[in-house]
Amino acid sequence: MDPNHIERNLEHSGNGQYGHDTVSSGGAGEGGPTVKNITVGGIAVQDFYLGTFGVNPKPTNFTSFDDGSPSLMTTLKEQKYIPSVSFGYTAGALYRLTSVLASLARGGYDGSEFVDNNITFTFAADNERDLIVAIQSITTASTDPSNHIATGLLPNLIYAYIDSTVPQIWLPLEACQAFEAEFGLIYDNTTELYLVNSSLHDALLTRNASVTFSLGIVTQGGNAVDITLPYAAFALAAHPPYRGLRNSTS
């Protein structure tokens, strides 16, 4: 959740002003923690329209690495508002029959959002990218009922940076072309989005399409965890002024 990461990794850029201010969590009268002298920034950029809430415990360094401004998470821990600088985050899943809302737990995690598995991803020492996972495969079920072998959508195994400040999944061009061929997607150069018309939307719903990401520590071998997303997770609506749209679309 670092605007600098957005600029470096996604080539989004913009100007901003930074300073220190008092930051409170929650609405007025809710009794959320209030801490002073926290680094805040006002950034003017057209690529995204919502603010970001930093959960990285590392300090902000404007001039040198020897004189950093403490992060919000570190300050909350030092003032005993939270027991640790760990956090748990889910973007939610409104497409489910029982909708799951977004949530952020500071100082721990929400156990109800955790599915037990045998793999642990560690935060890297890389200052450019905090959390990296290896995508070992991306697959979808074959449309041929007699073919029980999943169709591969990732020609080359890759390492991916996890960044919750953006909703998109960024993949190499070859993988995007595999998605296009498999699901009949057409890339819109003006908005830089995949826009799905009503007939294709209905066809994908009928197909009950889903995509499975297999994530590991390394690209080959070792433990891995599979995350399956149904088509509904990708069938999002885009509204003006996002990407220069004049009308809402999906």
C-alpha positions, -999 to 999 in steps of 0.1 A, spaced: 0 0 0 27 24 -10 21 50 -38 58 47 -47 53 11 -55 24 20 -78 47 44 -97 76 21 -100 58 -12 -108 27 0 -128 41 32 -144 15 54 -128 29 88 -117 17 120 -102 27 149 -81 20 151 -44 26 171 -12 37 153 20 36 164 56 27 153 92 -7 154 106 -30 138 132 -46 106 120 -77 90 135 -93 57 127 -131 53 124 -158 78 123 -165 107 146 -175 95 181 -165 58 174 -135 60 198 -109 48 173 -72 55 180 -58 89 173 -20 94 168 0 125 160 28 134 136 19 107 110 32 111 75 3 119 51 3 128 14 -20 144 -11 -14 129 -45 -29 142 -78 -31 113 -102 -58 101 -127 -50 64 -126 -69 57 -94 -95 76 -75 -94 63 -39 -69 70 -12 -45 44 2 -41 34 38 -5 24 46 1 -8 67 38 -12 59 57 -9 93 88 6 76 94 43 81 91 69 54 125 83 43 124 116 25 160 126 27 181 97 40 177 62 55 191 74 88 162 98 97 129 82 88 95 92 99 78 63 119 50 45 101 14 46 113 15 9 122 47 13 142 33 43 160 1 24 169 21 -4 183 45 19 203 15 36 218 -1 2 226 -31 5 205 -23 -27 187 -2 -57 200 20 -60 168 26 -45 134 10 -75 117 -22 -71 98 -49 -91 80 -67 -78 49 -94 -90 26 -108 -70 -4 -141 -88 1 -162 -109 -23 -196 -92 -30 -203 -116 -59 -208 -145 -34 -244 -155 -24 -234 -145 11 -214 -113 3 -181 -109 21 -173 -72 29 -138 -58 28 -120 -58 62 -87 -47 77 -74 -61 110 -44 -43 125 -22 -61 150 -34 -95 140 -58 -111 115 -95 -122 112 -95 -160 117 -128 -163 99 -111 -151 67 -82 -176 69 -82 -210 52 -56 -233 67 -28 -244 43 8 -257 45 26 -227 30 40 -195 44 49 -165 23 75 -142 39 80 -104 34 111 -99 13 140 -77 22 136 -60 -12 127 -23 -6 111 -22 -40 86 -51 -35 75 -63 -1 55 -94 -8 63 -116 -38 48 -150 -47 56 -175 -74 27 -182 -98 33 -218 -107 3 -221 -130 -30 -205 -140 -56 -230 -153 -92 -233 -162 -114 -263 -167 -117 -275 -203 -149 -268 -222 -148 -304 -235 -166 -327 -210 -145 -356 -220 -112 -338 -214 -104 -337 -177 -71 -319 -182 -72 -283 -173 -63 -257 -199 -31 -237 -190 -32 -199 -192 3 -190 -181 29 -199 -207 59 -190 -185 61 -193 -148 66 -159 -130 71 -142 -97 44 -116 -89 43 -87 -66 12 -85 -43 -2 -50 -41 -36 -44 -26 -37 -8 -38 -49 -19 -73 -78 -42 -82 -63 -55 -114 -43 -87 -120 -13 -78 -141 1 -107 -162 26 -110 -191 13 -103 -226 14 -140 -235 -8 -149 -205 -33 -121 -214 -34 -135 -250 -42 -170 -236 -71 -155 -216 -84 -137 -247 -83 -169 -267 -99 -191 -240 -127 -167 -230 -133 -147 -261 -121 -114 -245 -114 -83 -266 -90 -57 -252 -102 -21 -255 -72 1 -263 -90 33 -253 -98 24 -218 -71 -3 -215 -98 -27 -201 -114 -59 -212 -150 -49 -218 -176 -78 -219 -208 -74 -238 -241 -90 -226 -239 -121 -249 -203 -130 -239 -213 -123 -202 -242 -148 -205 -220 -174 -222 -194 -172 -195 -221 -175 -168 -235 -206 -186 -201 -221 -189 -196 -215 -151 -160 -205 -159 -134 -203 -132 -97 -196 -130 -73 -213 -106 -40 -197 -95 -14 -220 -80 9 -200 -58 42 -211 -42 75 -199 -28 94 -209 -59 82 -213 -95 87 -251 -95 85 -276 -67 78 -271 -30 44 -265 -13 17 -246 -32 -18 -233 -25 -46 -231 -51 -69 -201 -52 -99 -205 -75 -119 -175 -86 -152 -178 -105 -161 -157 -135 -182 -135 -112 -151 -123 -94 -139 -108 -127 -172 -94 -139 -168 -60 -124 -185 -28 -134 -165 3 -143 -180 38 -138 -170 72 -150 -146 90 -147 -125 58 -144 -103 53 -175 -121 81 -193 -154 62 -194 -186 82 -203 -210 54 -193 -209 26 -168 -197 -6 -184 -185 -41 -175 
